[in-house]
Amino acid sequence: MYLGIVKGTVVAERKAEGLAGTKLLLVQPVDDQLAPNGDLQAAVDRVQAGPGDLVYLVGSREAALACDPWFVPVDAAIVGIVDGVDVPNKAAPR
């Protein structure tokens, strides 16, 4: 599971069987400080997210299992919209 920020939408005229009617979003993965962490990626939206939303995603097999019907050919699925992130202060090295 990882965090990302929705940057836009992906429009596909044709999709693999099982993905008809699904919304695809362009997501920027981020770290716990919300700094970019990796390349933009397309993800299936399972929670009605929109541009600018902070979301959490699952990848690989878990992404395929998050879809209905499950086990469709996807590498990332948005499974939640984040309300906030609370990261405890890091202890200073001794």
N, CA, C and O atoms as a CHARMM CRD file, in Angstrom:
* protein
*
  376
    1    1 MET  N      0.85600  -1.15900   0.00000 PROA 1      0.00000
    2    1 MET  CA     0.00000   0.00000   0.00000 PROA 1      0.00000
    3    1 MET  C      0.90900   1.23000   0.00000 PROA 1      0.00000
    4    1 MET  O      1.93900   1.24700   0.67400 PROA 1      0.00000
    5    2 TYR  N      0.52600   2.24600  -0.75000 PROA 2      0.00000
    6    2 TYR  CA     1.33900   3.45300  -0.82400 PROA 2      0.00000
    7    2 TYR  C      0.45500   4.66200  -1.12100 PROA 2      0.00000
    8    2 TYR  O     -0.69500   4.52200  -1.53900 PROA 2      0.00000
    9    3 LEU  N      1.01800   5.85300  -0.89500 PROA 3      0.00000
   10    3 LEU  CA     0.29100   7.10700  -1.08500 PROA 3      0.00000
   11    3 LEU  C      0.53700   7.67700  -2.46800 PROA 3      0.00000
   12    3 LEU  O      1.57100   7.42100  -3.08600 PROA 3      0.00000
   13    4 GLY  N     -0.42900   8.45500  -2.94900 PROA 4      0.00000
   14    4 GLY  CA    -0.28100   9.15100  -4.21400 PROA 4      0.00000
   15    4 GLY  C     -1.21500  10.34000  -4.28000 PROA 4      0.00000
   16    4 GLY  O     -2.17500  10.43700  -3.51500 PROA 4      0.00000
   17    5 ILE  N     -0.92700  11.23700  -5.19600 PROA 5      0.00000
   18    5 ILE  CA    -1.77800  12.40400  -5.44400 PROA 5      0.00000
   19    5 ILE  C     -2.29400  12.29600  -6.87500 PROA 5      0.00000
   20    5 ILE  O     -1.51500  12.11700  -7.81100 PROA 5      0.00000
   21    6 VAL  N     -3.60300  12.40400  -7.03700 PROA 6      0.00000
   22    6 VAL  CA    -4.21700  12.30900  -8.36200 PROA 6      0.00000
   23    6 VAL  C     -3.88200  13.57200  -9.14300 PROA 6      0.00000
   24    6 VAL  O     -4.14500  14.68800  -8.69400 PROA 6      0.00000
   25    7 LYS  N     -3.29700  13.37300 -10.32100 PROA 7      0.00000
   26    7 LYS  CA    -2.87200  14.49800 -11.16200 PROA 7      0.00000
   27    7 LYS  C     -3.77700  14.70800 -12.36500 PROA 7      0.00000
   28    7 LYS  O     -3.79300  15.79800 -12.93800 PROA 7      0.00000
   29    8 GLY  N     -4.52400  13.70000 -12.75500 PROA 8      0.00000
   30    8 GLY  CA    -5.37400  13.84600 -13.93200 PROA 8      0.00000
   31    8 GLY  C     -6.07600  12.54800 -14.26600 PROA 8      0.00000
   32    8 GLY  O     -6.07800  11.60000 -13.48000 PROA 8      0.00000
   33    9 THR  N     -6.66700  12.52100 -15.43700 PROA 9      0.00000
   34    9 THR  CA    -7.40700  11.34300 -15.87800 PROA 9      0.00000
   35    9 THR  C     -6.73100  10.72700 -17.09800 PROA 9      0.00000
   36    9 THR  O     -5.95600  11.37700 -17.80000 PROA 9      0.00000
   37   10 VAL  N     -7.04100   9.47400 -17.32600 PROA 10     0.00000
   38   10 VAL  CA    -6.57300   8.76100 -18.50900 PROA 10     0.00000
   39   10 VAL  C     -7.81700   8.34000 -19.28300 PROA 10     0.00000
   40   10 VAL  O     -8.73100   7.73400 -18.72400 PROA 10     0.00000
   41   11 VAL  N     -7.84300   8.66300 -20.55800 PROA 11     0.00000
   42   11 VAL  CA    -8.97600   8.29000 -21.40100 PROA 11     0.00000
   43   11 VAL  C     -8.53500   7.15700 -22.31600 PROA 11     0.00000
   44   11 VAL  O     -7.54500   7.27400 -23.03800 PROA 11     0.00000
   45   12 ALA  N     -9.28200   6.05900 -22.27600 PROA 12     0.00000
   46   12 ALA  CA    -8.97900   4.90900 -23.12400 PROA 12     0.00000
   47   12 ALA  C    -10.24300   4.48700 -23.84800 PROA 12     0.00000
   48   12 ALA  O    -11.23200   4.11200 -23.21800 PROA 12     0.00000
   49   13 GLU  N    -10.21200   4.54800 -25.16600 PROA 13     0.00000
   50   13 GLU  CA   -11.37300   4.14900 -25.96100 PROA 13     0.00000
   51   13 GLU  C    -11.64000   2.65500 -25.82600 PROA 13     0.00000
   52   13 GLU  O    -12.79200   2.22100 -25.79600 PROA 13     0.00000
   53   14 ARG  N    -10.56500   1.87400 -25.74600 PROA 14     0.00000
   54   14 ARG  CA   -10.70000   0.42100 -25.62200 PROA 14     0.00000
   55   14 ARG  C     -9.93900  -0.03900 -24.38000 PROA 14     0.00000
   56   14 ARG  O     -8.83100   0.42000 -24.10100 PROA 14     0.00000
   57   15 LYS  N    -10.55700  -0.95000 -23.65000 PROA 15     0.00000
   58   15 LYS  CA    -9.93900  -1.50300 -22.44400 PROA 15     0.00000
   59   15 LYS  C    -10.08300  -3.01200 -22.46500 PROA 15     0.00000
   60   15 LYS  O    -10.92900  -3.56000 -23.17200 PROA 15     0.00000
   61   16 ALA  N     -9.25000  -3.67500 -21.68400 PROA 16     0.00000
   62   16 ALA  CA    -9.33500  -5.12600 -21.55600 PROA 16     0.00000
   63   16 ALA  C    -10.69500  -5.50600 -20.98100 PROA 16     0.00000
   64   16 ALA  O    -11.32200  -4.73400 -20.25600 PROA 16     0.00000
   65   17 GLU  N    -11.13000  -6.70600 -21.32100 PROA 17     0.00000
   66   17 GLU  CA   -12.39300  -7.19700 -20.78900 PROA 17     0.00000
   67   17 GLU  C    -12.33400  -7.18000 -19.26000 PROA 17     0.00000
   68   17 GLU  O    -11.32700  -7.57800 -18.67300 PROA 17     0.00000
   69   18 GLY  N    -13.38900  -6.72900 -18.62800 PROA 18     0.00000
   70   18 GLY  CA   -13.42400  -6.60700 -17.16800 PROA 18     0.00000
   71   18 GLY  C    -13.14000  -5.20100 -16.69000 PROA 18     0.00000
   72   18 GLY  O    -13.39600  -4.87700 -15.53000 PROA 18     0.00000
   73   19 LEU  N    -12.60400  -4.34500 -17.58300 PROA 19     0.00000
   74   19 LEU  CA   -12.32200  -2.95700 -17.20300 PROA 19     0.00000
   75   19 LEU  C    -13.31400  -1.97300 -17.81200 PROA 19     0.00000
   76   19 LEU  O    -13.19100  -0.76700 -17.59600 PROA 19     0.00000
   77   20 ALA  N    -14.28300  -2.45700 -18.55900 PROA 20     0.00000
   78   20 ALA  CA   -15.28400  -1.57000 -19.15100 PROA 20     0.00000
   79   20 ALA  C    -16.00500  -0.80400 -18.04900 PROA 20     0.00000
   80   20 ALA  O    -16.42800  -1.38700 -17.05100 PROA 20     0.00000
   81   21 GLY  N    -16.14000   0.49300 -18.23300 PROA 21     0.00000
   82   21 GLY  CA   -16.84400   1.32100 -17.26100 PROA 21     0.00000
   83   21 GLY  C    -15.99700   1.78300 -16.08700 PROA 21     0.00000
   84   21 GLY  O    -16.48800   2.51300 -15.22600 PROA 21     0.00000
   85   22 THR  N    -14.73700   1.37500 -16.03400 PROA 22     0.00000
   86   22 THR  CA   -13.88200   1.82000 -14.93300 PROA 22     0.00000
   87   22 THR  C    -13.21400   3.14300 -15.27700 PROA 22     0.00000
   88   22 THR  O    -12.95100   3.43800 -16.44300 PROA 22     0.00000
   89   23 LYS  N    -12.94400   3.93200 -14.24900 PROA 23     0.00000
   90   23 LYS  CA   -12.26500   5.21200 -14.42100 PROA 23     0.00000
   91   23 LYS  C    -10.78000   5.00300 -14.15700 PROA 23     0.00000
   92   23 LYS  O    -10.39800   4.37900 -13.16700 PROA 23     0.00000
   93   24 LEU  N     -9.94300   5.53300 -15.05200 PROA 24     0.00000
   94   24 LEU  CA    -8.49600   5.47300 -14.88200 PROA 24     0.00000
   95   24 LEU  C     -7.97900   6.85900 -14.54400 PROA 24     0.00000
   96   24 LEU  O     -8.34300   7.83800 -15.19600 PROA 24     0.00000
   97   25 LEU  N     -7.13300   6.94500 -13.52700 PROA 25     0.00000
   98   25 LEU  CA    -6.57200   8.22100 -13.10400 PROA 25     0.00000
   99   25 LEU  C     -5.05100   8.17800 -13.17900 PROA 25     0.00000
  100   25 LEU  O     -4.44000   7.12000 -13.02700 PROA 25     0.00000
  101   26 LEU  N     -4.45200   9.33200 -13.41300 PROA 26     0.00000
  102   26 LEU  CA    -3.00800   9.48000 -13.42100 PROA 26     0.00000
  103   26 LEU  C     -2.58200   9.90200 -12.02300 PROA 26     0.00000
  104   26 LEU  O     -3.05100  10.92100 -11.51600 PROA 26     0.00000
  105   27 VAL  N     -1.69600   9.12800 -11.39000 PROA 27     0.00000
  106   27 VAL  CA    -1.33300   9.33600  -9.99100 PROA 27     0.00000
  107   27 VAL  C      0.17200   9.51400  -9.84000 PROA 27     0.00000
  108   27 VAL  O      0.96000   8.79100 -10.44900 PROA 27     0.00000
  109   28 GLN  N      0.56300  10.49700  -9.01100 PROA 28     0.00000
  110   28 GLN  CA     1.96500  10.70200  -8.65100 PROA 28     0.00000
  111   28 GLN  C      2.20800  10.06100  -7.29300 PROA 28     0.00000
  112   28 GLN  O      1.68900  10.55900  -6.29300 PROA 28     0.00000
  113   29 PRO  N      2.98000   8.97000  -7.21400 PROA 29     0.00000
  114   29 PRO  CA     3.29600   8.39900  -5.89900 PROA 29     0.00000
  115   29 PRO  C      4.07000   9.41800  -5.06000 PROA 29     0.00000
  116   29 PRO  O      4.89500  10.16600  -5.58500 PROA 29     0.00000
  117   30 VAL  N      3.79500   9.43900  -3.74500 PROA 30     0.00000
  118   30 VAL  CA     4.46600  10.37000  -2.83300 PROA 30     0.00000
  119   30 VAL  C      4.92400   9.62700  -1.57900 PROA 30     0.00000
  120   30 VAL  O      4.43900   8.53800  -1.27300 PROA 30     0.00000
  121   31 ASP  N      5.88100  10.24500  -0.85200 PROA 31     0.00000
  122   31 ASP  CA     6.33400   9.66000   0.40900 PROA 31     0.00000
  123   31 ASP  C      5.50500  10.22500   1.56300 PROA 31     0.00000
  124   31 ASP  O      4.50300  10.90200   1.33400 PROA 31     0.00000
  125   32 ASP  N      5.92200   9.94700   2.81200 PROA 32     0.00000
  126   32 ASP  CA     5.14000  10.39000   3.96700 PROA 32     0.00000
  127   32 ASP  C      5.15600  11.90100   4.17100 PROA 32     0.00000
  128   32 ASP  O      4.36100  12.43100   4.94700 PROA 32     0.00000
  129   33 GLN  N      6.06400  12.60200   3.47300 PROA 33     0.00000
  130   33 GLN  CA     6.10100  14.06000   3.51700 PROA 33     0.00000
  131   33 GLN  C      5.40700  14.67400   2.29800 PROA 33     0.00000
  132   33 GLN  O      5.45400  15.88700   2.09100 PROA 33     0.00000
  133   34 LEU  N      4.76300  13.82200   1.49600 PROA 34     0.00000
  134   34 LEU  CA     4.02800  14.18200   0.28400 PROA 34     0.00000
  135   34 LEU  C      4.93000  14.69100  -0.84100 PROA 34     0.00000
  136   34 LEU  O      4.47600  15.40300  -1.73700 PROA 34     0.00000
  137   35 ALA  N      6.21100  14.31800  -0.78500 PROA 35     0.00000
  138   35 ALA  CA     7.15400  14.63600  -1.85600 PROA 35     0.00000
  139   35 ALA  C      7.06500  13.53700  -2.91500 PROA 35     0.00000
  140   35 ALA  O      6.88500  12.36800  -2.57500 PROA 35     0.00000
  141   36 PRO  N      7.18800  13.89900  -4.19900 PROA 36     0.00000
  142   36 PRO  CA     7.12400  12.89400  -5.26000 PROA 36     0.00000
  143   36 PRO  C      8.09800  11.73900  -5.00600 PROA 36     0.00000
  144   36 PRO  O      9.22700  11.94400  -4.55800 PROA 36     0.00000
  145   37 ASN  N      7.63500  10.52800  -5.30200 PROA 37     0.00000
  146   37 ASN  CA     8.42700   9.32700  -5.04000 PROA 37     0.00000
  147   37 ASN  C      8.19900   8.34000  -6.18100 PROA 37     0.00000
  148   37 ASN  O      7.43800   7.38300  -6.03800 PROA 37     0.00000
  149   38 GLY  N      8.85500   8.57200  -7.30300 PROA 38     0.00000
  150   38 GLY  CA     8.68400   7.69400  -8.44800 PROA 38     0.00000
  151   38 GLY  C      7.96600   8.38200  -9.58900 PROA 38     0.00000
  152   38 GLY  O      7.64400   9.56900  -9.52600 PROA 38     0.00000
  153   39 ASP  N      7.72200   7.60800 -10.63500 PROA 39     0.00000
  154   39 ASP  CA     7.10100   8.11200 -11.85500 PROA 39     0.00000
  155   39 ASP  C      5.58100   8.13200 -11.75000 PROA 39     0.00000
  156   39 ASP  O      4.99000   7.38900 -10.96700 PROA 39     0.00000
  157   40 LEU  N      4.95300   8.99900 -12.55600 PROA 40     0.00000
  158   40 LEU  CA     3.49600   8.98900 -12.67600 PROA 40     0.00000
  159   40 LEU  C      3.04300   7.61600 -13.14500 PROA 40     0.00000
  160   40 LEU  O      3.75300   6.93700 -13.88700 PROA 40     0.00000
  161   41 GLN  N      1.85100   7.21100 -12.70600 PROA 41     0.00000
  162   41 GLN  CA     1.31400   5.92200 -13.13200 PROA 41     0.00000
  163   41 GLN  C     -0.19600   6.00100 -13.27200 PROA 41     0.00000
  164   41 GLN  O     -0.86400   6.80200 -12.61800 PROA 41     0.00000
  165   42 ALA  N     -0.71100   5.15100 -14.13900 PROA 42     0.00000
  166   42 ALA  CA    -2.15900   5.04300 -14.30700 PROA 42     0.00000
  167   42 ALA  C     -2.68100   4.05100 -13.27600 PROA 42     0.00000
  168   42 ALA  O     -2.05600   3.02100 -13.02600 PROA 42     0.00000
  169   43 ALA  N     -3.83400   4.36700 -12.67500 PROA 43     0.00000
  170   43 ALA  CA    -4.43500   3.48900 -11.66800 PROA 43     0.00000
  171   43 ALA  C     -5.94100   3.43700 -11.87400 PROA 43     0.00000
  172   43 ALA  O     -6.56300   4.42200 -12.27300 PROA 43     0.00000
  173   44 VAL  N     -6.51400   2.27500 -11.59800 PROA 44     0.00000
  174   44 VAL  CA    -7.96900   2.11000 -11.62900 PROA 44     0.00000
  175   44 VAL  C     -8.53800   2.75700 -10.37100 PROA 44     0.00000
  176   44 VAL  O     -8.04200   2.52100  -9.26900 PROA 44     0.00000
  177   45 ASP  N     -9.56800   3.56400 -10.53200 PROA 45     0.00000
  178   45 ASP  CA   -10.19200   4.25100  -9.39400 PROA 45     0.00000
  179   45 ASP  C    -11.35000   3.42100  -8.84900 PROA 45     0.00000
  180   45 ASP  O    -12.32900   3.18300  -9.55600 PROA 45     0.00000
  181   46 ARG  N    -11.24200   2.98000  -7.59500 PROA 46     0.00000
  182   46 ARG  CA   -12.30500   2.19000  -6.96300 PROA 46     0.00000
  183   46 ARG  C    -13.11000   3.00400  -5.95400 PROA 46     0.00000
  184   46 ARG  O    -14.04700   2.47300  -5.35900 PROA 46     0.00000
  185   47 VAL  N    -12.76500   4.30600  -5.73900 PROA 47     0.00000
  186   47 VAL  CA   -13.40400   5.07500  -4.66400 PROA 47     0.00000
  187   47 VAL  C    -13.89400   6.46300  -5.08600 PROA 47     0.00000
  188   47 VAL  O    -14.18800   7.29800  -4.23000 PROA 47     0.00000
  189   48 GLN  N    -13.98300   6.71300  -6.37600 PROA 48     0.00000
  190   48 GLN  CA   -14.46900   8.00500  -6.88900 PROA 48     0.00000
  191   48 GLN  C    -13.55800   9.16900  -6.50200 PROA 48     0.00000
  192   48 GLN  O    -14.03700  10.22300  -6.08500 PROA 48     0.00000
  193   49 ALA  N    -12.26000   8.98000  -6.63900 PROA 49     0.00000
  194   49 ALA  CA   -11.28400  10.03900  -6.37000 PROA 49     0.00000
  195   49 ALA  C    -11.28100  11.03100  -7.52800 PROA 49     0.00000
  196   49 ALA  O    -11.82700  10.76000  -8.59700 PROA 49     0.00000
  197   50 GLY  N    -10.65300  12.18500  -7.29600 PROA 50     0.00000
  198   50 GLY  CA   -10.57300  13.19400  -8.33700 PROA 50     0.00000
  199   50 GLY  C     -9.25200  13.92700  -8.27500 PROA 50     0.00000
  200   50 GLY  O     -8.47000  13.72000  -7.34700 PROA 50     0.00000
  201   51 PRO  N     -8.98900  14.79000  -9.26300 PROA 51     0.00000
  202   51 PRO  CA    -7.73400  15.52100  -9.31500 PROA 51     0.00000
  203   51 PRO  C     -7.45300  16.27300  -8.00500 PROA 51     0.00000
  204   51 PRO  O     -8.32500  16.94500  -7.45500 PROA 51     0.00000
  205   52 GLY  N     -6.21100  16.13900  -7.52700 PROA 52     0.00000
  206   52 GLY  CA    -5.78800  16.79600  -6.29700 PROA 52     0.00000
  207   52 GLY  C     -5.98400  15.96400  -5.04200 PROA 52     0.00000
  208   52 GLY  O     -5.42600  16.29800  -3.99700 PROA 52     0.00000
  209   53 ASP  N     -6.76100  14.89000  -5.11500 PROA 53     0.00000
  210   53 ASP  CA    -7.00000  14.05400  -3.93600 PROA 53     0.00000
  211   53 ASP  C     -5.73300  13.29500  -3.55100 PROA 53     0.00000
  212   53 ASP  O     -4.99900  12.80500  -4.40900 PROA 53     0.00000
  213   54 LEU  N     -5.49300  13.20900  -2.23900 PROA 54     0.00000
  214   54 LEU  CA    -4.45900  12.34000  -1.70200 PROA 54     0.00000
  215   54 LEU  C     -5.10600  10.97700  -1.50700 PROA 54     0.00000
  216   54 LEU  O     -6.11500  10.86100  -0.81200 PROA 54     0.00000
  217   55 VAL  N     -4.53900   9.95700  -2.11000 PROA 55     0.00000
  218   55 VAL  CA    -5.15500   8.63600  -2.10800 PROA 55     0.00000
  219   55 VAL  C     -4.15200   7.59400  -1.64600 PROA 55     0.00000
  220   55 VAL  O     -2.94600   7.83800  -1.61800 PROA 55     0.00000
  221   56 TYR  N     -4.67700   6.41600  -1.28100 PROA 56     0.00000
  222   56 TYR  CA    -3.76800   5.29300  -1.09700 PROA 56     0.00000
  223   56 TYR  C     -4.12200   4.21800  -2.10200 PROA 56     0.00000
  224   56 TYR  O     -5.28200   3.99500  -2.44800 PROA 56     0.00000
  225   57 LEU  N     -3.06900   3.56700  -2.55200 PROA 57     0.00000
  226   57 LEU  CA    -3.16900   2.60500  -3.64100 PROA 57     0.00000
  227   57 LEU  C     -2.58700   1.27000  -3.21900 PROA 57     0.00000
  228   57 LEU  O     -1.79700   1.17900  -2.28000 PROA 57     0.00000
  229   58 VAL  N     -2.99800   0.24100  -3.93800 PROA 58     0.00000
  230   58 VAL  CA    -2.36800  -1.06300  -3.83500 PROA 58     0.00000
  231   58 VAL  C     -1.84200  -1.41100  -5.21600 PROA 58     0.00000
  232   58 VAL  O     -2.35900  -0.94200  -6.23000 PROA 58     0.00000
  233   59 GLY  N     -0.81000  -2.23800  -5.24100 PROA 59     0.00000
  234   59 GLY  CA    -0.19900  -2.59500  -6.50500 PROA 59     0.00000
  235   59 GLY  C     -0.16900  -4.09100  -6.72500 PROA 59     0.00000
  236   59 GLY  O     -0.51600  -4.88000  -5.84600 PROA 59     0.00000
  237   60 SER  N      0.25200  -4.45700  -7.91400 PROA 60     0.00000
  238   60 SER  CA     0.44100  -5.85200  -8.30800 PROA 60     0.00000
  239   60 SER  C     -0.83600  -6.67000  -8.17200 PROA 60     0.00000
  240   60 SER  O     -1.90700  -6.23900  -8.59700 PROA 60     0.00000
  241   61 ARG  N     -0.71500  -7.84700  -7.58100 PROA 61     0.00000
  242   61 ARG  CA    -1.86600  -8.74800  -7.47800 PROA 61     0.00000
  243   61 ARG  C     -3.00300  -8.12800  -6.66800 PROA 61     0.00000
  244   61 ARG  O     -4.17400  -8.31400  -6.99800 PROA 61     0.00000
  245   62 GLU  N     -2.65700  -7.38500  -5.59900 PROA 62     0.00000
  246   62 GLU  CA    -3.68700  -6.76200  -4.77200 PROA 62     0.00000
  247   62 GLU  C     -4.51500  -5.77000  -5.58000 PROA 62     0.00000
  248   62 GLU  O     -5.71400  -5.62800  -5.33700 PROA 62     0.00000
  249   63 ALA  N     -3.89400  -5.08200  -6.53700 PROA 63     0.00000
  250   63 ALA  CA    -4.62800  -4.15000  -7.39800 PROA 63     0.00000
  251   63 ALA  C     -5.64500  -4.89900  -8.24600 PROA 63     0.00000
  252   63 ALA  O     -6.78100  -4.45200  -8.40900 PROA 63     0.00000
  253   64 ALA  N     -5.23700  -6.02500  -8.77800 PROA 64     0.00000
  254   64 ALA  CA    -6.15800  -6.82600  -9.59500 PROA 64     0.00000
  255   64 ALA  C     -7.31000  -7.35900  -8.75400 PROA 64     0.00000
  256   64 ALA  O     -8.44600  -7.43500  -9.22400 PROA 64     0.00000
  257   65 LEU  N     -7.01800  -7.72600  -7.51700 PROA 65     0.00000
  258   65 LEU  CA    -8.06300  -8.26000  -6.63800 PROA 65     0.00000
  259   65 LEU  C     -9.03000  -7.18300  -6.15200 PROA 65     0.00000
  260   65 LEU  O    -10.13900  -7.50000  -5.72400 PROA 65     0.00000
  261   66 ALA  N     -8.61900  -5.90300  -6.21200 PROA 66     0.00000
  262   66 ALA  CA    -9.47800  -4.80800  -5.76600 PROA 66     0.00000
  263   66 ALA  C    -10.58000  -4.48600  -6.77200 PROA 66     0.00000
  264   66 ALA  O    -11.50700  -3.73800  -6.46300 PROA 66     0.00000
  265   67 CYS  N    -10.47900  -5.04300  -7.95400 PROA 67     0.00000
  266   67 CYS  CA   -11.44100  -4.74500  -9.01500 PROA 67     0.00000
  267   67 CYS  C    -12.59200  -5.74600  -9.01700 PROA 67     0.00000
  268   67 CYS  O    -12.49800  -6.83400  -8.44900 PROA 67     0.00000
  269   68 ASP  N    -13.67900  -5.34700  -9.67200 PROA 68     0.00000
  270   68 ASP  CA   -14.83900  -6.21000  -9.81200 PROA 68     0.00000
  271   68 ASP  C    -15.22400  -6.24500 -11.28800 PROA 68     0.00000
  272   68 ASP  O    -15.67600  -5.21300 -11.78400 PROA 68     0.00000
  273   69 PRO  N    -15.08700  -7.31600 -12.01400 PROA 69     0.00000
  274   69 PRO  CA   -14.67800  -8.62600 -11.51200 PROA 69     0.00000
  275   69 PRO  C    -13.21100  -8.58700 -11.11700 PROA 69     0.00000
  276   69 PRO  O    -12.41200  -7.83300 -11.67400 PROA 69     0.00000
  277   70 TRP  N    -12.88200  -9.42200 -10.14300 PROA 70     0.00000
  278   70 TRP  CA   -11.51700  -9.38700  -9.64700 PROA 70     0.00000
  279   70 TRP  C    -10.57500 -10.11300 -10.58700 PROA 70     0.00000
  280   70 TRP  O    -10.97500 -10.92300 -11.42300 PROA 70     0.00000
  281   71 PHE  N     -9.33100  -9.79000 -10.41200 PROA 71     0.00000
  282   71 PHE  CA    -8.21300 -10.33700 -11.17800 PROA 71     0.00000
  283   71 PHE  C     -8.25800  -9.92900 -12.64600 PROA 71     0.00000
  284   71 PHE  O     -8.20000 -10.77000 -13.54300 PROA 71     0.00000
  285   72 VAL  N     -8.36000  -8.63500 -12.87000 PROA 72     0.00000
  286   72 VAL  CA    -8.24400  -8.06200 -14.21200 PROA 72     0.00000
  287   72 VAL  C     -6.80800  -7.54900 -14.37400 PROA 72     0.00000
  288   72 VAL  O     -6.10100  -7.40900 -13.37600 PROA 72     0.00000
  289   73 PRO  N     -6.36300  -7.26600 -15.59200 PROA 73     0.00000
  290   73 PRO  CA    -4.96800  -6.88000 -15.81400 PROA 73     0.00000
  291   73 PRO  C     -4.66700  -5.42500 -15.43800 PROA 73     0.00000
  292   73 PRO  O     -4.65300  -4.55100 -16.30500 PROA 73     0.00000
  293   74 VAL  N     -4.42800  -5.16500 -14.15000 PROA 74     0.00000
  294   74 VAL  CA    -4.04300  -3.82800 -13.68100 PROA 74     0.00000
  295   74 VAL  C     -2.84300  -3.95200 -12.74800 PROA 74     0.00000
  296   74 VAL  O     -2.63700  -4.99000 -12.11900 PROA 74     0.00000
  297   75 ASP  N     -2.04900  -2.87400 -12.66600 PROA 75     0.00000
  298   75 ASP  CA    -0.88400  -2.83500 -11.78700 PROA 75     0.00000
  299   75 ASP  C     -1.08900  -1.93500 -10.57600 PROA 75     0.00000
  300   75 ASP  O     -0.33700  -2.03100  -9.60600 PROA 75     0.00000
  301   76 ALA  N     -2.10200  -1.05600 -10.61200 PROA 76     0.00000
  302   76 ALA  CA    -2.35200  -0.14700  -9.49300 PROA 76     0.00000
  303   76 ALA  C     -3.84500   0.13400  -9.39000 PROA 76     0.00000
  304   76 ALA  O     -4.52900   0.31100 -10.39800 PROA 76     0.00000
  305   77 ALA  N     -4.34100   0.17100  -8.14600 PROA 77     0.00000
  306   77 ALA  CA    -5.74900   0.48400  -7.90900 PROA 77     0.00000
  307   77 ALA  C     -5.85000   1.43100  -6.72200 PROA 77     0.00000
  308   77 ALA  O     -5.23800   1.20000  -5.67800 PROA 77     0.00000
  309   78 ILE  N     -6.62300   2.49200  -6.88700 PROA 78     0.00000
  310   78 ILE  CA    -6.89000   3.43100  -5.79800 PROA 78     0.00000
  311   78 ILE  C     -7.98100   2.81700  -4.93700 PROA 78     0.00000
  312   78 ILE  O     -9.07800   2.53600  -5.42100 PROA 78     0.00000
  313   79 VAL  N     -7.67600   2.60800  -3.64900 PROA 79     0.00000
  314   79 VAL  CA    -8.63500   1.94500  -2.76000 PROA 79     0.00000
  315   79 VAL  C     -9.06900   2.82600  -1.59600 PROA 79     0.00000
  316   79 VAL  O     -9.86000   2.38200  -0.76300 PROA 79     0.00000
  317   80 GLY  N     -8.57500   4.06600  -1.51000 PROA 80     0.00000
  318   80 GLY  CA    -9.01200   4.95100  -0.44300 PROA 80     0.00000
  319   80 GLY  C     -8.59700   6.38000  -0.68400 PROA 80     0.00000
  320   80 GLY  O     -7.59800   6.64700  -1.35200 PROA 80     0.00000
  321   81 ILE  N     -9.38100   7.31400  -0.12600 PROA 81     0.00000
  322   81 ILE  CA    -9.04300   8.73700  -0.14600 PROA 81     0.00000
  323   81 ILE  C     -8.58400   9.08900   1.25900 PROA 81     0.00000
  324   81 ILE  O     -9.27800   8.80800   2.23700 PROA 81     0.00000
  325   82 VAL  N     -7.40100   9.71000   1.35500 PROA 82     0.00000
  326   82 VAL  CA    -6.77400  10.00500   2.64300 PROA 82     0.00000
  327   82 VAL  C     -7.28000  11.34400   3.17500 PROA 82     0.00000
  328   82 VAL  O     -7.28200  12.34700   2.46200 PROA 82     0.00000
  329   83 ASP  N     -7.70900  11.34700   4.43800 PROA 83     0.00000
  330   83 ASP  CA    -8.13700  12.58700   5.08800 PROA 83     0.00000
  331   83 ASP  C     -6.95800  13.33600   5.69100 PROA 83     0.00000
  332   83 ASP  O     -6.98900  14.56400   5.76700 PROA 83     0.00000
  333   84 GLY  N     -5.92900  12.63100   6.11800 PROA 84     0.00000
  334   84 GLY  CA    -4.75800  13.27300   6.70600 PROA 84     0.00000
  335   84 GLY  C     -3.65500  12.27300   6.95300 PROA 84     0.00000
  336   84 GLY  O     -3.89000  11.06700   7.03100 PROA 84     0.00000
  337   85 VAL  N     -2.43600  12.79400   7.07500 PROA 85     0.00000
  338   85 VAL  CA    -1.27700  11.96000   7.36100 PROA 85     0.00000
  339   85 VAL  C     -0.58700  12.54600   8.57800 PROA 85     0.00000
  340   85 VAL  O     -0.25900  13.73200   8.59700 PROA 85     0.00000
  341   86 ASP  N     -0.36400  11.72200   9.59900 PROA 86     0.00000
  342   86 ASP  CA     0.30000  12.16600  10.81900 PROA 86     0.00000
  343   86 ASP  C      1.56600  11.36200  10.99100 PROA 86     0.00000
  344   86 ASP  O      1.51700  10.17300  11.30900 PROA 86     0.00000
  345   87 VAL  N      2.71500  12.01200  10.78000 PROA 87     0.00000
  346   87 VAL  CA     4.00100  11.34200  10.89800 PROA 87     0.00000
  347   87 VAL  C      4.67900  11.83700  12.17200 PROA 87     0.00000
  348   87 VAL  O      4.93200  13.03500  12.30000 PROA 87     0.00000
  349   88 PRO  N      4.98300  10.93900  13.12700 PROA 88     0.00000
  350   88 PRO  CA     5.66700  11.36400  14.34700 PROA 88     0.00000
  351   88 PRO  C      7.03400  11.95900  14.01700 PROA 88     0.00000
  352   88 PRO  O      7.65400  11.60100  13.01700 PROA 88     0.00000
  353   89 ASN  N      7.49600  12.87700  14.87600 PROA 89     0.00000
  354   89 ASN  CA     8.82200  13.46300  14.69000 PROA 89     0.00000
  355   89 ASN  C      9.87200  12.37100  14.75700 PROA 89     0.00000
  356   89 ASN  O      9.79000  11.46600  15.58700 PROA 89     0.00000
  357   90 LYS  N     10.85000  12.45900  13.88500 PROA 90     0.00000
  358   90 LYS  CA    11.93200  11.49300  13.88500 PROA 90     0.00000
  359   90 LYS  C     12.91100  11.86900  14.99300 PROA 90     0.00000
  360   90 LYS  O     13.28000  13.03400  15.13500 PROA 90     0.00000
  361   91 ALA  N     13.32400  10.88700  15.76800 PROA 91     0.00000
  362   91 ALA  CA    14.27600  11.13800  16.84500 PROA 91     0.00000
  363   91 ALA  C     15.63600  11.48100  16.25600 PROA 91     0.00000
  364   91 ALA  O     16.05900  10.89800  15.25800 PROA 91     0.00000
  365   92 ALA  N     16.31600  12.43700  16.88700 PROA 92     0.00000
  366   92 ALA  CA    17.64600  12.82900  16.44200 PROA 92     0.00000
  367   92 ALA  C     18.63600  11.70400  16.75700 PROA 92     0.00000
  368   92 ALA  O     18.55100  11.08700  17.81900 PROA 92     0.00000
  369   93 PRO  N     19.56800  11.43500  15.85000 PROA 93     0.00000
  370   93 PRO  CA    20.55900  10.38400  16.10500 PROA 93     0.00000
  371   93 PRO  C     21.43900  10.76600  17.29200 PROA 93     0.00000
  372   93 PRO  O     21.72700  11.94400  17.50700 PROA 93     0.00000
  373   94 ARG  N     21.85900   9.77300  18.05400 PROA 94     0.00000
  374   94 ARG  CA    22.72400  10.03300  19.23200 PROA 94     0.00000
  375   94 ARG  C     24.16100  10.00500  18.87100 PROA 94     0.00000
  376   94 ARG  O     25.01800  10.20200  19.73400 PROA 94     0.00000
